[in-house]
Amino acid sequence: MKYMLRAFYAKPLAVYLIAALIAISSFAAPAEAMFLSAAPREDAAALPQTSAARAADLARVQAALESRIVQQKLMDYGLSPSETMARVNGLSDQQLHELAARTDSVQAGGDAVGLFVGIVVVALLVVVLIYLLQGRIEVK
C-alpha cells in the first residue's frame, strides 16, 4: 500500500479522478415543475377545442400518459386516469403546449447522456491505468 501511495502515477490519477467527478456532476439536468389547479377551468368546457395545435399537443400528452409507468405513478399519487385527463383538458393552450413539448424529455431513470459520459470516463480511466502500468497487469 505504501508503494502505491509513493508511485509516480498516484498524483496524476488523483487529479484525474477529481476532474472526472467534477465533470460528471456538472451534467445534471435542471428539474422543472408547474402548478395545476385542482378544479378545471370554467372557460375550458365552454370553448370548443378545435385548434389543430391544441389537438396535436393533447395527442402527445395522452400518448405520454398511456405509459404503464406513468399511470402507476399517477395512481400512487391518488389520481385516476379520468381525473388526470380532466386536469389535462383544463389546461390553457400555452400550458398544454409547454407540457407536450416537455413530454419527450421525460424518461424513466433519466436520459442516456449521463450513462454515456460515465462509460466514457470509466473507459478513459482503464486506458490511462493500462498506459501507466505499461501493460504489466497480472491476474492470479
C-alpha positions as CSV (number, residue, x, y, z in Angstrom):
1,M,0.0,0.0,0.0
2,K,2.9,2.4,0.8
3,Y,4.4,1.7,-2.7
4,M,1.0,2.6,-4.2
5,L,0.9,6.0,-2.5
6,R,4.5,6.8,-3.5
7,A,4.1,5.6,-7.1
8,F,4.7,8.2,-9.8
9,Y,1.1,7.9,-11.1
10,A,-0.7,8.5,-7.8
11,K,-0.9,12.3,-8.0
12,P,-2.0,12.4,-11.7
13,L,-4.5,9.7,-11.0
14,A,-6.0,11.6,-8.1
15,V,-6.2,14.8,-10.2
16,Y,-7.8,12.9,-13.0
17,L,-10.4,11.4,-10.7
18,I,-11.2,14.7,-9.1
19,A,-11.6,16.3,-12.6
20,A,-13.8,13.5,-13.7
21,L,-16.1,13.7,-10.7
22,I,-16.5,17.5,-11.2
23,A,-17.2,17.0,-14.9
24,I,-19.8,14.3,-14.3
25,S,-21.5,16.3,-11.6
26,S,-21.9,19.3,-13.9
27,F,-24.1,17.4,-16.4
28,A,-27.2,17.4,-14.1
29,A,-30.3,18.5,-15.9
30,P,-32.5,21.1,-14.3
31,A,-35.7,20.0,-12.7
32,E,-38.8,21.9,-13.7
33,A,-42.3,21.8,-12.5
34,M,-45.5,23.8,-12.8
35,F,-48.7,24.2,-10.8
36,L,-52.0,22.9,-11.9
37,S,-55.2,23.9,-10.4
38,A,-57.3,21.2,-8.8
39,A,-60.5,22.4,-10.3
40,P,-61.0,22.5,-14.1
41,R,-61.1,26.0,-15.7
42,E,-64.6,27.3,-16.2
43,D,-63.9,28.6,-19.7
44,A,-62.3,25.3,-20.8
45,A,-65.6,23.5,-21.1
46,A,-67.2,26.4,-22.9
47,L,-64.6,26.9,-25.6
48,P,-64.5,24.3,-28.4
49,Q,-61.1,22.7,-28.6
50,T,-60.9,22.6,-32.4
51,S,-57.5,24.2,-32.7
52,A,-55.2,21.9,-34.7
53,A,-52.2,22.8,-32.5
54,R,-54.1,22.1,-29.3
55,A,-55.3,18.7,-30.7
56,A,-51.8,17.8,-31.6
57,D,-50.5,18.8,-28.2
58,L,-53.3,16.9,-26.5
59,A,-52.5,13.8,-28.5
60,R,-48.8,14.0,-27.5
61,V,-49.7,14.3,-23.8
62,Q,-52.2,11.5,-24.0
63,A,-49.6,9.2,-25.6
64,A,-47.2,10.0,-22.7
65,L,-49.9,9.4,-20.1
66,E,-50.7,5.9,-21.6
67,S,-47.3,4.6,-20.4
68,R,-47.8,2.0,-17.6
69,I,-45.1,3.5,-15.5
70,V,-46.7,7.0,-15.7
71,Q,-50.2,5.6,-15.0
72,Q,-48.9,3.6,-12.0
73,K,-47.1,6.7,-10.6
74,L,-50.2,8.8,-11.0
75,M,-52.3,6.2,-9.3
76,D,-49.8,6.2,-6.4
77,Y,-50.4,9.9,-6.1
78,G,-54.2,9.2,-6.0
79,L,-55.2,10.3,-9.5
80,S,-57.3,8.0,-11.7
81,P,-56.8,8.2,-15.5
82,S,-60.2,10.0,-15.8
83,E,-59.1,12.7,-13.2
84,T,-55.8,13.1,-15.0
85,M,-57.4,13.7,-18.4
86,A,-59.9,16.1,-16.8
87,R,-56.9,18.1,-15.4
88,V,-55.1,18.0,-18.8
89,N,-58.2,19.2,-20.5
90,G,-58.4,22.1,-18.1
91,L,-55.0,23.4,-19.1
92,S,-54.7,26.6,-21.1
93,D,-53.3,26.3,-24.7
94,Q,-49.9,27.6,-23.5
95,Q,-49.7,25.2,-20.6
96,L,-50.7,22.3,-22.7
97,H,-48.1,23.2,-25.4
98,E,-45.4,23.5,-22.8
99,L,-46.4,20.2,-21.2
100,A,-46.4,18.5,-24.7
101,A,-43.0,19.9,-25.5
102,R,-41.5,18.5,-22.4
103,T,-43.0,15.0,-22.6
104,D,-40.3,13.9,-25.0
105,S,-37.6,14.6,-22.4
106,V,-39.4,12.6,-19.7
107,Q,-37.8,9.2,-19.4
108,A,-37.8,6.7,-16.6
109,G,-34.4,6.9,-14.9
110,G,-33.1,9.9,-16.8
111,D,-31.6,10.1,-20.3
112,A,-28.7,8.3,-21.9
113,V,-26.3,11.3,-21.7
114,G,-25.3,10.6,-18.1
115,L,-24.8,6.9,-18.9
116,F,-22.7,7.7,-21.9
117,V,-20.5,10.1,-20.0
118,G,-20.0,7.6,-17.2
119,I,-19.0,4.9,-19.7
120,V,-16.5,7.2,-21.4
121,V,-15.0,8.2,-18.1
122,V,-14.5,4.6,-17.0
123,A,-13.0,3.7,-20.4
124,L,-10.6,6.6,-20.2
125,L,-9.6,5.6,-16.7
126,V,-8.9,2.0,-17.8
127,V,-6.8,3.2,-20.7
128,V,-4.8,5.6,-18.5
129,L,-4.2,2.8,-16.0
130,I,-3.0,0.4,-18.6
131,Y,-0.8,3.0,-20.1
132,L,0.7,3.9,-16.8
133,L,1.3,0.3,-15.8
134,Q,2.8,-0.3,-19.3
135,G,0.8,-3.4,-19.8
136,R,2.1,-5.1,-16.7
137,I,-1.3,-6.4,-15.5
138,E,-1.2,-9.8,-13.9
139,V,-4.3,-11.8,-13.0
140,K,-3.6,-14.5,-10.4
